[in-house]
Amino acid sequence: MRWSAAIKLSLSVLILFVWGAAAVAQSLELVGSRTWGEPAEGFGGFSSIEVSANGSSFLATTDKGLFAEGVFVRSRGRIVGIDNAKFRTILGTDAEPLVSYRTDAEGLAVHNGRDIYVSFEGHHVIRKFAALDGPSEVLKMPPSFRYLQNNSSLEALAVDGNGVLYTVPERSGRLDRPFPVWRNNKGRWDSRLQIPRRGGFLVVGADFGPDGRLYILERDFNGVSAFSTRIRSFIVGQGRLRDEKTLLTTTPGTHDNLEGISVWANDAGNIRVTMISDDNFRFFQKTEFVEYRLVP
């Protein structure tokens, strides 16, 4: 009888522990998706997105060196269309359009609705804009950026509430090597943070949510245009990323090539994750917006 009572007590404690862990676990639940197309020259190749604080509009960049703006048309919270789409050429420091491999904009971050930052992977730089139709300023880059892989460098870009920039390359170099995270705080760079690498997924986007967590969008290519998507989130500590949570892992082909991510909260305070796909300018792929909501 004593052993039976002890076993029952142990099982009760275990059940309470598992229930408590499940109660605080988080995941992402699909809200909906919407294919997008416009008769604009150079349309496609979207690799980043920033959604306004209330989810009403967006700013995005393309691999051909364009800014894209638009207003979401929603029905019961789901995207059903895009209004007022506008496209502008991304300009260099001389206020002239970027050319050749310098156009490949990959990451986008907006601080306080004013300062706009764009990272590029063809030319390993980050540009700052005061206005979408104005010239850019090239941030001072650390020497280590020179050794980044071509077409796989500054893929993800995010800015926290204090204006600190975070950028992550697409590849780490090896399956057992973490992804390096570079931070720019008032012009000073550090690389103390790392994102643990889990399998063959590559980093393609990043954003800070209204909860202060860093959200990382990752992609795995499974052949014949079948992409898998994963989203993880972290708390940024002094010298490391902690409290890793895997919020979403999709089966191949669930969505297209999702590369841009923006995390925001609706009027009820519920966190939404909006993503945009890069169609690589191929007829058999598509540009789509995909939205998920964070659920306990």
Buried (B, 14 or more C-beta within 10 A) or exposed (E): EEEEEEEEEEEEEEEEEEEEEEEEEBBBEEBBBBEBEBEEEBBBBBBBBBBBEEBEBBBBBBBBBBBBBBBBBBEEBEBEEBEEBEBBBBBBEEEEEBEEEBBBBBBBBBBEEEBBBBBBBBBBBBBBBEEBEEBBEEBEBEEEBEEBEEEBBBBBBBBBEEBBBBBBBBBBBEEEEBBBBBBBEEEEBEEEBBBEBBEEBBBBBBBBBBEEBBBBBBBBBEEEBBBBBBBBBBBBEEEEBEEEBBBBBBEBEBBBBBBBBBBBBBEEEEBBBBBBBBBBEEEEBBBBBBBBBBEE
